[in-house]
Amino acid sequence: MITERDAEHIGQLADIAVHREELTEFTSRFNEILEYFDLLDQVEMVECVEGRESNILREDEVISSLSQEEALANARELEDGFFRAPRVM
């Protein structure tokens, strides 16, 4: 179980602004998440039945895709044959 001080420290590490009035709720929710992980840790692993390891929904199907020119046809900005996107810092 984490304390409000722990939650505040975790918020700082994750660069999440946690205001004083939200700290109690944040701590409570954080502890709920950790309790759920504890519950998942208690689940026993089940071995796969032989022959059931493959995709049981459908067979994979190879289909043709767009050419590079078709994919870039509606792009606002291009750079060296690729989509140009805004720089993210």
N, CA and C of each residue as an Amber inpcrd file, in Angstrom:
protein
   267
   0.8460000  -1.1820000   0.0000000   0.0000000   0.0000000   0.0000000
   0.8870000   1.2400000   0.0000000   0.5610000   2.1750000  -0.8550000
   1.3650000   3.3860000  -0.9130000   0.6970000   4.4980000  -0.1220000
   1.5020000   5.4020000   0.3410000   1.0110000   6.5440000   1.1150000
   0.8250000   7.7390000   0.1810000   0.2330000   8.7860000   0.7000000
   0.0720000  10.0090000  -0.0920000   1.4330000  10.5760000  -0.4750000
   2.3920000  10.4390000   0.4140000   3.7450000  10.9300000   0.1130000
   4.3440000  10.1280000  -1.0530000   4.1420000   8.7960000  -1.0370000
   4.6000000   7.9610000  -2.1460000   3.9210000   8.3690000  -3.4480000
   2.6090000   8.5720000  -3.3940000   1.8410000   8.9460000  -4.5790000
   2.3130000  10.2820000  -5.1250000   2.6100000  11.1960000  -4.2530000
   3.1070000  12.5050000  -4.6720000   4.4570000  12.3480000  -5.3810000
   5.3140000  11.5010000  -4.8120000   6.6290000  11.2580000  -5.4020000
   6.4890000  10.5850000  -6.7720000   5.5880000   9.6150000  -6.8790000
   5.3470000   8.9330000  -8.1560000   4.8300000   9.9320000  -9.1890000
   3.9520000  10.8170000  -8.7770000   3.4430000  11.8560000  -9.6670000
   4.5570000  12.7440000 -10.1820000   5.4910000  13.0930000  -9.3180000
   6.6340000  13.9120000  -9.7380000   7.5090000  13.1540000 -10.7220000
   7.7650000  11.8740000 -10.4550000   8.5940000  11.0710000 -11.3480000
   7.9470000  10.9190000 -12.7240000   6.6220000  10.7930000 -12.7460000
   5.8910000  10.6160000 -14.0010000   5.5370000  11.9520000 -14.6440000
   5.9360000  13.0430000 -14.0220000   5.6460000  14.4000000 -14.4990000
   4.1370000  14.6160000 -14.6300000   3.4140000  14.1700000 -13.5890000
   1.9640000  14.3520000 -13.5100000   1.6910000  15.3620000 -12.4030000
   0.9770000  16.4070000 -12.7470000   0.6440000  17.4220000 -11.7520000
  -0.5040000  16.9040000 -10.8860000  -0.2040000  16.5660000  -9.6450000
  -1.2250000  16.1130000  -8.7040000  -1.4040000  17.2040000  -7.6610000
  -2.5590000  17.8340000  -7.6800000  -2.8300000  18.9240000  -6.7420000
  -3.1710000  18.3600000  -5.3680000  -2.9450000  19.1380000  -4.3470000
  -3.1830000  18.7070000  -2.9660000  -4.5870000  18.1410000  -2.7650000
  -5.5960000  18.7990000  -3.3500000  -6.9720000  18.3370000  -3.1560000
  -7.2550000  17.0310000  -3.9120000  -6.4170000  16.6750000  -4.8710000
  -6.5880000  15.4320000  -5.6230000  -5.7500000  14.2820000  -5.0700000
  -4.8510000  14.5790000  -4.1660000  -3.8760000  13.6060000  -3.7020000
  -4.5190000  12.3900000  -3.0340000  -5.5320000  12.5970000  -2.2030000
  -6.1940000  11.4820000  -1.5300000  -6.8480000  10.5480000  -2.5460000
  -7.5620000  11.1140000  -3.5020000  -8.2140000  10.3230000  -4.5510000
  -7.1730000   9.6090000  -5.4130000  -6.1010000  10.2980000  -5.7650000
  -5.0250000   9.7110000  -6.5720000  -4.4090000   8.5230000  -5.8450000
  -4.1470000   8.6830000  -4.5650000  -3.5570000   7.6100000  -3.7590000
  -4.5020000   6.4170000  -3.6870000  -5.7780000   6.6850000  -3.4660000
  -6.7720000   5.6170000  -3.3880000  -6.8520000   4.8380000  -4.6990000
  -6.9110000   5.5370000  -5.8170000  -6.9850000   4.8900000  -7.1290000
  -5.7120000   4.0910000  -7.4150000  -4.5820000   4.6590000  -7.0460000
  -3.3100000   3.9810000  -7.2550000  -3.2830000   2.6640000  -6.4760000
  -3.7460000   2.6970000  -5.2450000  -3.7960000   1.4810000  -4.4300000
  -4.7670000   0.4550000  -5.0110000  -5.8830000   0.8970000  -5.5840000
  -6.8230000  -0.0190000  -6.2290000  -6.1480000  -0.7400000  -7.3950000
  -5.3710000  -0.0050000  -8.1600000  -4.6560000  -0.6050000  -9.2920000
  -3.6630000  -1.6440000  -8.7910000  -2.9260000  -1.3050000  -7.7420000
  -1.9480000  -2.2480000  -7.1970000  -2.6290000  -3.4960000  -6.6310000
  -3.8000000  -3.3280000  -6.0060000  -4.5550000  -4.4780000  -5.5050000
  -4.9940000  -5.3760000  -6.6570000  -5.3560000  -4.7760000  -7.7720000
  -5.7510000  -5.5690000  -8.9320000  -4.5620000  -6.3760000  -9.4550000
  -3.3740000  -5.7720000  -9.4820000  -2.1830000  -6.5090000  -9.9030000
  -1.9030000  -7.6660000  -8.9470000  -2.1190000  -7.4580000  -7.6620000
  -1.9620000  -8.5540000  -6.6950000  -2.9280000  -9.6950000  -7.0310000
  -4.1470000  -9.3510000  -7.3880000  -5.1460000 -10.3580000  -7.7620000
  -4.6900000 -11.1180000  -9.0090000  -4.1580000 -10.4090000  -9.9900000
  -3.6750000 -11.0620000 -11.2070000  -2.4960000 -11.9820000 -10.9190000
  -1.6630000 -11.6200000  -9.9540000  -0.5300000 -12.4620000  -9.5800000
  -0.9790000 -13.7990000  -9.0070000  -2.1980000 -13.8780000  -8.4860000
  -2.7000000 -15.1000000  -7.8740000  -3.3130000 -16.0700000  -8.8950000
  -3.5100000 -15.6090000 -10.1170000  -4.1140000 -16.4550000 -11.1450000
  -3.1130000 -17.5140000 -11.5650000  -3.5820000 -18.7610000 -11.6030000
  -2.7210000 -19.8590000 -12.0240000  -2.6340000 -19.8830000 -13.5420000
  -1.4410000 -20.1340000 -14.0340000  -1.2340000 -20.2110000 -15.4710000
  -1.7660000 -21.5450000 -15.9870000  -2.3980000 -21.5260000 -17.1390000
  -2.9400000 -22.7300000 -17.7560000  -2.1200000 -23.0260000 -19.0030000
  -1.6920000 -24.2670000 -19.1280000  -0.9250000 -24.6730000 -20.2970000
  -1.8510000 -24.7760000 -21.5100000  -1.3250000 -24.4440000 -22.6750000
  -2.0980000 -24.5600000 -23.9090000  -2.3230000 -26.0270000 -24.2360000
  -3.4960000 -26.3190000 -24.7530000  -3.8040000 -27.6760000 -25.1980000
  -3.0860000 -27.8790000 -26.5260000  -2.4980000 -29.0360000 -26.6990000
  -1.7470000 -29.3080000 -27.9250000  -2.6330000 -29.1010000 -29.1460000
  -2.1000000 -28.4110000 -30.1310000  -2.8570000 -28.1410000 -31.3440000
  -3.6840000 -26.8720000 -31.2710000  -3.7210000 -26.1990000 -30.1280000
  -4.5160000 -24.9800000 -29.9530000  -3.6490000 -23.7320000 -29.8770000
  -2.3560000 -23.8700000 -30.1850000  -1.4600000 -22.7340000 -30.0630000
  -1.5840000 -21.7650000 -31.2340000  -2.2410000 -22.1650000 -32.3080000
  -2.3120000 -21.3260000 -33.4980000  -3.5330000 -20.4150000 -33.4510000
  -3.6120000 -19.5480000 -34.4320000  -4.7250000 -18.6200000 -34.5560000
  -5.9990000 -19.4130000 -34.8550000  -6.9620000 -19.3980000 -33.9420000
  -8.1770000 -20.1870000 -34.1240000  -9.3030000 -19.3740000 -34.7620000
  -9.0650000 -18.1050000 -35.0320000 -10.1190000 -17.2650000 -35.5690000
 -10.2290000 -17.3580000 -37.0810000  -9.0760000 -17.2760000 -37.7830000
  -9.1020000 -17.3490000 -39.2340000  -7.6850000 -17.5580000 -39.7340000
  -7.5950000 -17.9610000 -40.9630000  -6.2970000 -18.0860000 -41.5960000
  -5.8280000 -16.6990000 -42.0250000  -4.5370000 -16.4560000 -41.9500000
  -4.0000000 -15.1920000 -42.4400000  -4.0830000 -15.1730000 -43.9550000
  -4.4010000 -14.0230000 -44.4790000  -4.5620000 -13.8820000 -45.9070000
  -3.6820000 -12.7420000 -46.3940000  -2.8210000 -13.0120000 -47.3510000
  -1.9510000 -11.9770000 -47.9010000  -2.7210000 -11.2290000 -48.9700000
  -2.7970000  -9.9110000 -48.8100000  -3.4690000  -9.0770000 -49.8100000
  -2.5270000  -7.9430000 -50.1920000  -2.7310000  -7.3940000 -51.3680000
  -1.8670000  -6.2970000 -51.7980000  -2.2360000  -5.0320000 -51.0210000
  -1.2580000  -4.1610000 -50.8880000  -1.4920000  -2.9100000 -50.1690000
  -1.2240000  -1.7410000 -51.1040000  -1.3630000  -0.5450000 -50.5830000
  -1.1370000   0.6520000 -51.3930000   0.3340000   0.7850000 -51.7570000
   0.5760000   1.3450000 -52.9180000   1.9540000   1.6830000 -53.2710000
   2.3510000   2.9060000 -52.4580000   3.6190000   3.2140000 -52.4170000
   4.0730000   4.3790000 -51.6560000   3.4490000   5.6480000 -52.2140000
   3.3580000   5.7380000 -53.5290000   2.7690000   6.9310000 -54.1530000
   1.2960000   7.0830000 -53.7650000   0.5520000   5.9700000 -53.7680000
  -0.8610000   6.0180000 -53.3940000  -1.0320000   6.4030000 -51.9290000
  -0.1780000   5.8660000 -51.0680000  -0.2660000   6.1570000 -49.6430000
   0.0270000   7.6260000 -49.3580000   0.9360000   8.2150000 -50.1190000
   1.3420000   9.6060000 -49.8810000   0.5290000  10.6160000 -50.6880000
  -0.4010000  10.1430000 -51.5010000  -1.1310000  11.0140000 -52.4200000
  -1.8400000  12.1810000 -51.7290000  -2.3890000  11.9980000 -50.5480000
  -3.1370000  13.0590000 -49.8640000  -2.3770000  13.6950000 -48.7060000
  -1.0910000  13.4240000 -48.6210000  -0.2950000  13.9780000 -47.5200000
  -0.1490000  15.4810000 -47.6810000  -0.2370000  16.2050000 -46.5750000
  -0.0570000  17.6620000 -46.6120000   1.3920000  18.0300000 -46.9000000
   2.2950000  17.3070000 -46.2250000   3.7150000  17.5980000 -46.4060000
   4.4840000  16.3020000 -46.5570000   5.4490000  16.3010000 -47.4680000
   6.3060000  15.1480000 -47.7020000   7.7590000  15.5310000 -47.4540000
   8.5560000  14.5370000 -47.1100000   9.9940000  14.7570000 -46.9600000
  10.7070000  13.4670000 -47.3420000  11.4950000  13.5130000 -48.3790000
  12.2730000  12.3680000 -48.8620000  11.4060000  11.1330000 -49.1030000
  10.1990000  11.3330000 -49.6360000   9.3360000  10.2080000 -49.9530000
   8.5570000   9.6520000 -48.7730000   8.4960000  10.3900000 -47.6600000
   7.7790000   9.9550000 -46.4630000   6.8490000  11.0620000 -45.9900000
   5.9090000  10.7160000 -45.0960000   5.0670000  11.7310000 -44.4620000
   5.9470000  12.6330000 -43.6150000   5.7120000  13.9220000 -43.6580000
   6.4110000  14.8470000 -42.7650000   5.4200000  15.1960000 -41.6650000
   5.8480000  14.9740000 -40.4220000   4.9860000  15.2280000 -39.2700000
   5.6230000  16.3140000 -38.4080000   4.8210000  16.9770000 -37.5610000
   5.3800000  17.9940000 -36.6730000   6.4090000  17.3780000 -35.7190000
   7.4070000  18.1470000 -35.4040000   8.4290000  17.7090000 -34.4620000
   7.8200000  17.6060000 -33.0710000   8.1220000  16.5190000 -32.3660000
   7.6040000  16.2970000 -31.0230000   8.7740000  16.3550000 -30.0640000
   8.6230000  17.1480000 -29.0410000   9.7110000  17.2810000 -28.0540000
   9.3720000  16.5200000 -26.8140000
